[in-house]
Amino acid sequence: SWPMNVSPRDVGLGPYDFPPVPRAYAWRFDEGLEGWAAMMNISNLRVQDGMMCFETTSGDPALLLATGGLAAARYGALHIRMRVAGPAPEHPQAQLFWTIGAGATSEASSLRFPLHADGAFHDYRIELADHPRWRGRISTLRFDPCEFNGAQVCVDSFVFLEE
C-alpha cells in the first residue's frame, strides 16, 4: 500500500557530495583577496603586486574574513607582513578580533599590537595561544590594521603558525 521509495542512486544518479574545500590559513594574495572584505572605513580595497592594499577613511577601519572553522588549538601564533604609511598617532596600534562559532565580536576576544607606520614593511608576530579566549573553532576574523584616518596599507601576508 506504500509507494516505492527511489533514491537518485537507484536510477544511476549522484552522489551529490561536493569535494572538500581545502582550508588554508595562509593568505599571500596571489589569487586575489582570498576571502577578505572591507567591513568598514576602508576604501579602494584591491590586490596589487601580490598584496592586499587599501586606504583608511576613519580612525576605525576594519577588514573581515570567514575562516571556515580554524582550530585555535592548532594555531598558536599569527604572522603578518605589512606596511602602513600616513598620519599616525604617537603610539599606533593594530588589533585582531575573532569570533568562536556563532559568537559576537568583542574586545575580550581580541589582541592589540604595536604598529610601525613608517611606510616600510614590518613583520609582526602575534602570540595567540596564551590568550584565554583563543579556543574552539574560530569562525570569523576582524582585522583593524591601524587606528587612524588616511593610512595607506599593504598586507603582503597573513599566516597562522602551527604550534
C-alpha positions in Angstrom: 0.0 0.0 0.0 3.0 2.4 0.4 4.6 3.8 -2.8 8.1 2.6 -3.7 10.8 4.9 -2.4 13.5 5.6 -5.0 16.7 7.5 -4.4 18.9 9.2 -7.0 21.4 6.3 -6.7 18.6 3.8 -7.6 18.3 5.4 -11.0 22.1 5.9 -11.7 22.4 9.5 -10.4 24.5 11.1 -7.7 26.3 11.1 -5.4 25.8 14.8 -4.8 28.7 15.4 -2.4 30.8 18.4 -3.0 34.5 18.0 -3.0 36.1 19.1 0.3 37.2 22.7 0.3 40.8 23.0 1.4 41.2 25.2 4.4 44.2 27.4 4.0 45.2 29.5 6.9 47.8 31.5 5.0 46.9 34.4 2.8 49.5 35.7 0.4 47.2 37.5 -2.1 48.5 35.8 -5.2 44.9 34.7 -6.0 43.0 37.9 -5.3 41.6 39.0 -2.0 41.2 35.3 -1.0 38.0 35.9 1.1 38.9 39.2 2.7 36.4 42.0 2.5 36.1 45.6 3.8 33.9 45.7 6.8 34.1 49.5 7.4 36.1 52.6 6.8 38.2 51.0 4.0 38.4 52.4 0.5 39.9 51.2 -2.7 40.4 47.6 -1.5 42.4 45.8 -4.1 45.2 43.3 -4.8 48.3 45.0 -6.2 51.6 43.3 -6.8 50.6 40.3 -4.7 49.5 42.4 -1.8 46.1 43.4 -0.3 46.2 47.2 -0.4 43.7 49.9 0.7 43.3 53.3 2.3 41.5 54.0 5.6 38.7 56.6 5.8 38.4 56.9 9.6 40.1 56.0 12.8 38.3 52.7 13.0 39.0 50.7 9.7 38.3 47.0 9.7 38.6 44.0 7.4 36.6 40.8 7.8 37.2 37.2 6.9 35.2 34.0 7.4 37.7 31.2 8.2 35.5 28.1 7.9 36.4 26.9 11.3 40.1 27.5 12.2 41.0 25.2 15.1 42.5 27.6 17.7 44.4 24.8 19.5 46.4 24.0 16.3 47.5 27.6 15.6 49.2 29.4 18.4 50.5 32.5 16.6 49.9 34.7 13.7 52.5 36.3 11.4 51.5 39.4 9.5 53.8 41.2 7.0 52.6 44.7 6.1 53.4 48.3 5.6 51.5 51.3 6.9 52.1 54.9 6.0 50.2 58.0 6.9 49.5 60.5 9.7 49.8 58.1 12.7 49.3 59.0 16.3 52.3 58.8 18.7 51.9 55.1 19.5 49.9 53.4 16.7 48.4 50.0 17.2 46.6 47.3 15.2 44.0 44.9 16.5 42.9 41.4 15.7 39.4 40.2 16.8 38.0 36.7 16.5 34.7 35.0 17.0 34.1 31.5 18.2 31.4 29.7 16.4 28.4 32.0 16.1 29.5 34.3 18.9 29.8 38.0 18.8 32.9 40.1 18.2 34.1 41.8 21.4 37.2 43.4 22.9 37.5 40.4 25.2 38.3 38.2 22.1 40.9 40.4 20.6 44.6 41.4 20.8 46.3 44.7 20.2 49.8 45.0 19.0 52.2 48.0 18.4 52.4 49.1 14.8 55.1 50.8 12.7 53.6 53.4 10.4 56.7 54.5 8.6 55.9 53.2 5.1 58.3 50.3 5.3 57.4 46.6 5.5 57.5 45.1 9.0 56.9 41.6 10.3 54.5 41.2 13.3 54.2 38.0 15.3 51.0 37.9 17.4 51.0 35.3 20.1 47.5 33.9 20.4 48.0 30.6 22.4 48.2 32.3 25.8 45.0 34.3 25.3 42.2 32.7 27.4 39.6 33.2 24.6 41.7 31.8 21.8 40.0 28.4 21.9 37.5 26.3 20.0 36.7 26.9 16.3 37.4 30.4 15.1 34.7 31.3 12.6 35.5 34.9 11.8 38.4 37.3 11.9 38.2 41.0 12.1 41.4 42.9 11.4 41.8 46.5 12.3 45.2 47.3 10.6 45.6 50.7 12.3 43.6 53.3 14.2 43.9 56.4 12.1 42.4 58.0 9.1 44.3 58.5 5.8 46.6 55.4 6.2 47.9 53.6 3.1 48.1 49.9 4.0 49.5 47.0 2.1 49.4 43.5 3.6 51.9 41.1 2.0 51.0 38.0 4.0 48.7 36.9 6.8 49.7 33.5 8.1 48.6 31.4 11.1 51.5 29.4 12.5 51.1 25.9 13.8 52.4 25.5 17.4 
